[in-house]
Amino acid sequence: MSLNYPNFIWSVADLLRGSFKAHQYGDIILPFTVLRRLDCVLAPTKEQVLAAVKEGRAQGVPVSRGLLKHKAGHALSFWNTSRFDLGKLLGDPDNLAQNLLAYIDAFSADVKDIFINYKLEERVAELDAADLLLLVTKKFAGVDLSPGAVPNEEMGHIFEELIRKFAEASNETAGEHFTPRDVIELMADLVLAPDKEELAKPNIVRSIYDPAAGTGGMLSIAEDRILSLNRTARLRLAGQEVNPQSYAICKADLIVKGQAADAIVLGDTLVADGYPDQTFSYCLSNPPFGVDWKKQRAQVAQEHELRGFAGRFGPGLPRVSDGAMLFLLHLVSKMSKPADGDRSGGRAAIVLNGSPLFTGGAGSGESAIRKWILDRDYLEAIIALPADMFYNTGIATYIWVLATAKSPERRGRVQLIDATGRGAKMRKSLGSKRNQLSAADTAWVVGQHAGFARDTPTSKVFAREEFYYRAITVERPLLDDAARPVRDSKGRLKADPKSRDTENVPWDQDVDAYFEREVKPFLPDAWIDKSKTKDGCEIPFTRHFHVYTPPRPLEEIDRDLDEVLGRIRHRLDQARR
């Protein structure tokens, strides 16, 4: 029976209990997990690296980064020049803290950055003061986290499980750190499926990007999906993450896989794009739901005003209470486009809650963003997910699938897929996550997406203009005390603000004809104030899948009432007796 790594590492908490509080466990266990992983990865080439360092010192010349990288292994971009590893550190327990910090400092700069963000030096001092450093180091030195024992994909599972456990223990939000694997797999398949033929070509080059990378789950799973189709594919992963701990885990995972050291950037994507002027083949993201962008407001508004459409936020700004649509605009800006020389364009999938579909009326920032995306024909499909799919929320969620170079049959059209009836209850809930998608569910959704040409009860296709409308302002005259219309000095009717109303006119209908047909018969004295007409755009997803249930016939209701009343009368008669 194989060792249960998450439970084994979690058992370290038993050592910490009493000296540390539950919300501090993750600050210690996660960086030590990363340290042990890197320790194991470097073990096979450790002696070659030390020999190169020794030779360089003997000759009085510094050892080049290129040589150290070569000695560490062609698939890796990091190394460690210390004579220590976790096992050897145990041989000198009296100087363990000093030697451990020296060992960490001997990593290449890109790996040291990981432990700086973990504040591992502070954790080592705390453990040493509590007389726990030796026990914790011994615990981790005893677990095999080498790639041979724990493949990269399984290591990702371990990271995710640990983060979830620590988030639950400290009442934090696990969903801020990572997205459930079944959701990511669906997103990746939706993005990759149309490109399967291209992806099968030998040595195909592709890039994958996530602007809210968390621990790197989306990047890793998309990479795994592509490599399962073509082992010769050459992939570049890139991401940005604002949480230092998640960034550290993601960076460690990517470095171990041989990705460039700068593959993951620490920082706020909305404030400072870590990849300016770069675009990618595939973009995946699960930005925060319903989180305000007050802290980023000054920088975002400045980019919107100064750079306009040359920047990321030209189409408009959503209300400050929810920044999800800013991530949507950012993701569109990072997709490869045919105009940039990429004939196949870029594809993206982003998870959003329901508000980006309809929040904001005509003239609002949200409406303007939706219309801009549809005007450019970037929106390919929206999939409604089952409820309770995420660790931190049970609200309705949707995957938006975007493409900058749609296939000919999809141009000018948008597909809506209702997958709310898929999925199955989990035997044990994980936070708010009670449902999960099976491989069959994922294949079903991808199949619905591929069969877009035919309408079904769960898949419908619309011309993009069907989501557009014009909001007209209907005015009625202001009346005096004698109920006569009031006119201004030029003889024009004055409008009564209290009687003012609006009507949404479908895009394909003439405004005047609509007004004469739908409004005038009921309000003969009304008119349109055309100076207030605004273009609008919303995607009423639920409405298109609503199944009308007719009311019960009156005869059936009367019959049931008579039956109930008969039983009541019978009981009253019995009570009187």
N, C-alpha and C positions, 0 to 999 in steps of 0.2 A: 504494500500500500504506500503510495507516494506521500511525501511530507506535505502537509497543508501549510504553505508558506505564509498566507495572510494571518492564520491563527498563530503560527509560530512567532512571527514578528510581533503580533499583537500581545503575545505573552510577555514581551518586554515591559508592557505596562504594569505587570505585576511587580516588577522590580521598582518602578517609579512611584507606585501608589504609596501615599503617606508623605513622601518628600516633595512630590509635585501634584498639582491639581489636574483634573481630567483634561481641561482645555489646553494644557501644556504638553501633553503626551506627543501630539503630532509634531511639535517643534523639535522634538528629540528623535523620535523614531523615523520620521520621513528622511531627514538628512543622513542618518546612519544607514538607512536602507540604500540610498543612492551611493553613499561611500562604499558600502560593501559590494554593490553591483559593479562599480568601477574597479574596485580592488580585484574582483574576480576576473573581470574582462581583461585587465592588464597582466594578470599572473603568467600566462604562457610566454610572454615576451619580456618579462621583467629583467631577466639576467642580461639580455642583449642590450637593453637600454642602459643598465648600470655599467656594463662593459664599455659602452661608447662614452659615457660620462667619465669613467676612470681614465680611459685613453686620452680624452681631451685634456683632462687636468694634468696628466703626466707630460703632455706636450705643451702645456701652458696656453692652450687656445680654447676659446668657448666652443661648445658643441652647438651646431646650427639646429634650428627648429626643424628643418627638412630632414636632417639625419635622425633626430629623435623620433620624428613621426614615422620615418622609414623603419626604424628599429622596433617601434611599438606595434607596427603592423599597417599594411597599406590600407586596410579597411577602416582604420581609426584615425582621428584627427587630434588625439590628445595622448599624454604620457605622464609618467611620474618618475622623478629622478632620485627619490629617497631610497635608502637601503631598507626602509621599513615597509611592511604591509600590516594588515590588522593582526595577523597571527604573530609576527615577530614583535609587535609592540607589547604583547603580553609578557615577553621575556624580561622586561624591565618595568615592573609595576610601580616602583618608586618614582620614576620619571615619565609615567604614562602620559600625563596631560601635555607636558612639554614636547615629548616625542610625537604625539598624535598631531599637534598643531604644526610641527615641522613637516610631518608627512603630508598633511593637507596643503601646506604652503609649497610643496615640491611638485604639485600638479601643474600642468600647463595653465596659462592664464585663463583660458576659456572655461576650464573646469573649476578653478579657484573662484571664478565669478559665481558659480552655482552655490558654493558654500558660504560665500560672502552674503548672498541674498537669504540664505537660511540662517545667518547669524550664528554659524556653528561654533565659532570661537567662544561666544557667550554661553552656548549650551554646554560646551566642554567644561568651562569654569564652574557652571552650576552643578554639573554632575560630579566634578572633583570635590567641590565643597560638601556635597551630600554623601561622599564616599561610595558613589555608585558608578563612577567612570569605568573602573576595572570590570565590574559585573556586566555592564551594558556592552562594553567593547568585546568581552569574552563571548557574550551571547551572539553578537553579530558575526564574530570571527568563526563561529561554529556552524553557520548556515551557508550552504553552497548556492550562491546566486550567479553562477557562471552561465553564459549563454547556452552551454551544452546541457545544463540541468534545468535552466529556466529560459526558454526561448523569448525573444523580444515581445511577442504578442502576449505571452503569459505574464511577463514582467509588467506590461501595461495593465493587465488585470489586477495584479498585486497592488500597484500604485493606486488604482481606482478604488479597490476595496479598502485600502488603508485610509484614504482620504474620506471615504464615506463613513467609516467607523469613527474617525476623529471628529468629523462634522456633527455626527449624531451625539457623540459624547459631550460636545461643547455647545450644543444647540445652535450650531451654525448651519449654513445652507450648503449642502453638498452640491446642489445644482449650480452653484457659482463656480465650481471647479471642473466638473466634467459632465458630459452628456451620456445617457445610457447607450450601451453598445448596440442594441437592436435598432435604435433610432439612427445612429451613425451609419450602420450598415445599409439601411434603406436609403439614406441621403446619398451615400457613395454610389450605390447601384443606380439610382436615378440619374446621377450626373455622368456616370461612366458608360451606362448601357448603350446609348446611341453611338459611342465611339469604339465599340468592341473591335471592329475590323481594323481601324487605325491602330489601336493599342496592341494588336497582334503582330505588327510589323517588327522585324528585328531591330534592336537598339533604338526603339522609338524614344524620343525625348519629351518629357512632360514635367510640368511644375504644379504643385499643390499648395494652397494657401489658406490659412485660417486666421482672421484678425482678432479672434477672441479664443486663443488656442487652449486655454486651460492647461491640462496635463498632456495635451497632444494627442488625445484619442482620435479625433477626426483625421489628423495627418497620418497617424499610424495605420488606421483601418483603411483609408483610401489607398495608402501605399501597398498594404497587404492585398487589397482587391486587384490592383493593377499587376502586381508581381505574380499573382495566381493565374493571370491571363498570359503573362509574358515575363519570364525570368530575366530576359535581356534588356527590359525597359530601363532607361536611365532617368531617374526621378530626382527632382529638386524640391525639398520641402521647405516651407517658410511659414512663419507665424509670428504673432505678437500677443503678449499677455501682460496684464496689469498687476496681477497678484504675484508677489515675489516667490512664494513657495510653489505655486503652480508652474511658474516660469522655470524655476530651478529643476523641478521634476521633468518638465517637457524638454528642457535643454539637455539634461542628462540622457534621456531616452534617445533623442535625436543624435547626439554625439556618439553614443554607443553604436548606433546604426550606420555610422560613417557619414552622416550629413555634415555640411559645413558648420563651423563653430558659430557663425552668425545666422544660422537658420532660424533661430527664435530671438525676438527682440523684446526687451523688457520696457513696458511703457503703455500709456493710454493711447489707444488707436485713434480715438476721436480728436485728441489734442495734437498728437504728433505721429503721423504716418511713418512707421518704421521702414517702409519700402517705397519711398517717393518715386514716382515715374516708372514703377515696375508693374507689369501685369502678369497674370498666371493662367495656365490652362484650365485648372479646376479650383474653385473656391468653395469652401464649406464653412458654415458658421452657426453657432447657437448663442447669439448675444443675450445679455440679461433681459428678462421680461419686466416691463413696467417700471424700469429704474430711471429716475430723473437724470438730467444732464446739466444741473445747475452749476456744478464745479467746472464743467467744460464750456459753459455758455459763452464766455468772452472770446475764447479762441475759435470756437465753431462759428459764432456770429461774424467774427472778423474775416474768417476764410470765405464765408458765404458772401459777404459784402464786397470784399476786395478782389477776390479771385473769380467770383461768379461761376459760370459754367466751365471755366478753366480749372476750377478746384473740384472738390468732392460734393459740395453741398449747394451747387447752383440752383437746382430745381426748387428748393424751398426748405424750410425748417419746421419740424413738427413741434407740438406744444412741449414745453420744457419738462413736463411730468413723465414723459416716456421717450427714451432715446433710441428705441429699436429701429426706427426708420432711418436714423442717421447711419447705423451699421449697414442697413440695406443699401443706401446710397454709396457708402464706402465700398461695399462688396462689388457693386456694379462698376465702380471706377477701377477695380483691380482685375477685372475680367479681360483676357486678351480679346482684341477686336480685329476683324478683317482689315480695317484701315491701317492697322499697325503692322501688317504683313503676315498675320496668322490667318490663313484662309479658313481653318476650321473654327476660328473664334474661341471664346472661352465659355465654360459652363459653370453654374453655381447652384448651390442649394443652401437655404438659410431657414432656420426654425424661428417662427414668430408666433405671438399669440393672436387673438382675433382682432385686436384694435387696429392694426395697420390695414385691414381690409376695408374698414368703413369709417373710422374715427375722423372727424373733421369734415365740415360741409364744404360746399363750393367756395373757392377762393382761399381755403385754408392751406397751410403748408403740407399737411398730410395728403389732401386731395391733389395738390399740384405735383407732389412726388409720384403718386400713383399714375397720374396722367402722363407725366414725363417718361416714366418707365414703359408704359403702354405705347405711347407715341413712337418710341424708338424700337418697339417690338422686341423688348428684352424678356418679357414675362412669357414663359412657356407653359407652366402648369402650377397649380396649387393643390396640395393634398391635405385633406383634413385628417388628422391622426385620431386614434381612439383616446378616450379620456384617461387620466391617471397614468401617463407614460413617463413622467419626469419625477425626479427625486424631491423636488422642492415646490411643485405646484400641481394642482389637479385641474387647472383651467384648460379650455380648448386651445389646441395648438395646431399649427399648420406649417407645412414645408412649402416654401416658394422655390420653384425650379426656374432658373434664368439661363438664357443663352444669347450670345451676341451674333450668332450666325445660325438661325433656325433652319431646319430642313424645309424645302419648298412648300410642302403640304401644310406646315404649321405657321407659315408667315401670315401675320395679321390676325392670328387666332390664339385663343387661350383655353387650356383644358382645366377643368375642375374635377377632382377625384375625391369621392367620399369614402374614406377608409375607416370611418368611425365604428363600423360594425366588425372590424377585424380585431385580431389580438385575443389573448386569453388571460384570465386571472392568474396571478402568480401565487404559488403556494404560500409564500411569505412576502409581505409587503416590504419595500425598502424605502423608508420615508413616505413620500406621497405616491411613489411608483407602485401601482397595484396591477397594472397590465403590462404585457410584453408581446412583441411581435415575433412569431416563429419564422423560420426560413421560408415556409410556405406562404405566410402573410406578406413577406417582403417580395417574393416572386409574384404574388397576385397584384400588388400595387405596381410593380415594374411592368407587368403584363398589361394592366389597364392603361398605363402611360404609353406603352408601345402601340396599343390598339386605339389610338386617339381618334381615328377617323369616324368611328361609329359611336353614337350616343347610347348609353345604357342607364339603368337606374342609379349606377354608382359612378358614371363618368360622362361628363357633358362638355361639349366644345362650343365656344362662343366667339363671334367676331369681337375684336377688342373694343370697337365702337359701342357695343352693347353695354359697356360699363361706364360710358360717358353720359353726361346730361348737362342741361343748362338750367340754372336756378334763376327763375324770374321773380320779380317783386310785384305783387298785385296790390294796387292802391284803390282806396275807395274815398269818396268825397267827405270832407269835414262838414258837418251840418250845424246850423245855428239853432237857437232855441225854438224856432218855428219849423225845424226839420227841413230847412232849405239849404242847398249846397252853398258853401262859402267860397268866394273867389278872391284872388289877389288883385293888386292894382292894375295888372295887365289883363284882367278878365279870365285868368286861368283858374281851374278848380284847385282848391287846396286839399292836400291829402290828409286823411285822419290817421295819425300814427297808431292809434289804438285798434284800427280796423285793418292795418297792414298785414299781409300774409305772403307766403312764398309758395311757389309750385316748381317741382322738378320736371322739366320737359325732356323726354328721351332725345338722344342726340340726332336720331334720324328723322325727327319730326319738325315741321315748320312751327316756330314759336307762335306766330300770329294765328295760324290755323288751329293749333292746340288750344290757345286761349279762347278763340271763338267757339270751339266745340266743348271744352271741358269746364270753362269758367263763366263765360258770358251768359249762358242760359240761366245760371243760378245767381249771378251778381251783375245785373244789366248795367249798373252805373260804374263798374270797375274798369280799370285800365292798367297797362303795364308801364312801369317806370324803367325804360330800357337802359338808362344810365347805370342801373344797379344789377343788370344781368351778369352772372358769373358762370364760368365753365366749372364743372365738377366731375369727379370720378370716384366711384366706389365699387366694391366687389361684394355684393350681397350673397356670399357663399351659401349660407343656410337656406335662404329663400329658394334657391334653385333646386334644392334637394328635399324641400318640404313636401310631404305627401298629405294631401287634404283628406281629413277624416270627416265624412258627413255626420251631422247630428242624428241621433236616434229618432225614428219616426214618433210622432206624438201619440199614435195609437199604442205603441209599445210602452212608452213612458206611462200613459194612463193606466195600462193594464198592470204594470208593476206597482203603481201607486195604489190601485184598488186592492191588489193582493196584500200590500203592507197594511193598508187601513183595515182590511178584513181581519188580519191577525191581531191588530190592536183592539178592534171591537170584541173579538172573541175572548181576549184576555180580560178586558174590562167586564164582560158578562160573567166570566168565571169568578172574578174578584167580588162582584156584587152578591153572588150566591154564597 
